[in-house]
Amino acid sequence: MALKSLEINRTWVERMLRLAESPWERAAVEQRFVDHGWMRPGEVLDWFGGACAPHVVTGSDDGIGHRLELESADDSGRPDIVGVRLPCALFWPPTGRDEDEEDEDDEEDEEDELDGDYGSAWVRFPDARREAFEAEYVRLRALVVAELGEPDEEGPDEQSDRTALWRRPDFVVELIVMDDLNTYSYYDVILLRVARAR
């Protein structure tokens, strides 16, 4: 079992919330990226890349670091920007693996084979149990609660194992535990997502 987490602090949460408060138009969202130092002026973002083509913010020299997953509604020439997700922590093996299988794997000293793809921005806890992953969710939830108060909704849904949702007139904020799409569900991931209100 293994946990990797990024040092997502209050500043990261505040910047994601400021992004959420931006007009949900491409120019405004990208200007906020520039303001936060998440992209260079004039850089072109790929809003159509999907979850497996995230925008790298840090750590490109030594492996995957901080990155943002860009959500758009379609692949037309003028994307309808839907949301931005920040991966915060990864846990291996993912939920749903049979406990007996996990015990057998532990006996065989199975390792996190994708660990080498992740750079020094990720803090590693190679012997962490799932409780540590849950504790990281609780820590991140507290950071959002400090800014927005208690969530409007909480619990699992069709796409996630655990979710906390804050609704505002123009945007939503979600803290989500789900399969990591970037690794084809090799990990479970904690995501901080900001999106326009539907």
Buried (B, 14 or more C-beta within 10 A) or exposed (E): BBBBBBEBEEEBBBBBBEBBEBEBEBEEBBBBBEEBEBBEEEEEBEBEBBBEBBBBBBBEEEBBBBBBBBBBEEEEEEBBBBBBBBBBBBBBBBBEEEEEEBEEBEEEEBEBEBBEEBBEBBEBBEEBEBEBBBBBBEBBBEBBBEEBEEBEEEEEEEEBBBBBBBEEEEBBBBBBBBBBBBBEBBBBBBBBBBBBEE
